[in-house]
Amino acid sequence: MLEEALEHLVTGIVDHKDEVQVRQKELRRGEILEVRVHPDDLGRVIGRSGRTASALRTVMGALAGGRQVRI
């Protein structure tokens, strides 16, 4: 569920929507959600001073509901 939500959020930001990939990896310390986008869209996902990336992490942390998820 978290992967689909993150993919939906990132797809709304980028220009190359077909190149958005979200992968989930299981580690000892919890889950990691990894986002891959077209190189031209990287700046849009990160945002100025990382504000967009930070906002995405905040939203996904709220959706995780207490689970240990890194993005």
N, C-alpha and C positions, 0 to 999 in steps of 0.2 A: 504494500500500500504506500509506504513512504517513497519508494522508487518512482511510482507513477505520479505522486504529488510533486516531487522535485522535478521530474521531467516536464510536467505541465507548467510549472513556474518558470523554468529556464527556457522552455520553448516560446513562451510569451515575450521574452526579452530579446532573443537572438533573431538575426536575419535568415540564417541557414538552418531552418527548423528540422530538416531531414537529417542533419548531422549531429543532433543531440543524442548522447548516449549516457545512460546512468547505470552504473554497476554497483552491486552490493557485495561487500567482502566481509566474511566473518573472521574476527581476530579474538585473541584471548581477552582483550580489554573491551570488547564490544563490537559493534558493526561499524563499517565505513561505507559511506555512499560516495562514489567517485563519479564526477561529471566530466564528460569530454565534449567539447564543442569545436566548431570550425575555428581556425586561428584568427580569422577576421572578427569573430564574435567574442574572443577572449576578454577584451577590454570591457565589453558591455556586461559580461557576467561578473567580472571582478568589481567594476565600478570605480569611482573616484575614491582614492585612499582605501579601497576595499569595502566601501559602504554597502554595495549591492550584495557582495558575497557574505558579509556579516549579517545583513538582513535575511538572506536565504537561510543561513545557519540558525538564526533566531526562530524563524517560522518553522523550520524542520524540527528544531528542538521541542517546540510546543506541540507539534503533531506527534512526536515520538512518545509523549506521555510517560516520561520517566525512564524510558529505555536509554541505554548508553549508546548514542549514535554520533559518529563524527562525520563531518561533511567537508 
